[in-house]
Amino acid sequence: MIGAWPDIIQAVGGAIAIILAAWNARQAKQIADLRADLDTLTAAERKSRTLLRVAVRHIREWNWWAMTPEPRGPTPHAPDELTDEL
């Protein structure tokens, strides 16, 4: 039985190493997925901010046009960035 202990310890150590390697691979995949999601969300946020700025500018143009005593000319044209949103 004394000669079997090193083999048992080595087998347990090997099992622990395999479990840790699998855990590490799983964590690496989750981190890669989270980074991809973050990149997607960052791009969506930039697009939303850009659309918000364009919309606010357009609303201000409409407000200025509506507040003039005698509106002259046609109503303000919607920006190209907002045509898909309207």
LINHUSUL-V637012 format. One record per run of one state. SS is the DSSP state (2 for helix, 1 for strand, 0 for the rest). FROM is the first residue (numbers start at 1). LEN is the number of residues. Records with the same first field share a line. If there is no record, write none. Layout:
SS=FROM-LEN + FROM-LEN
//
This chain:
0=1-1 + 68-12 + 83-4
2=2-66 + 80-3
//
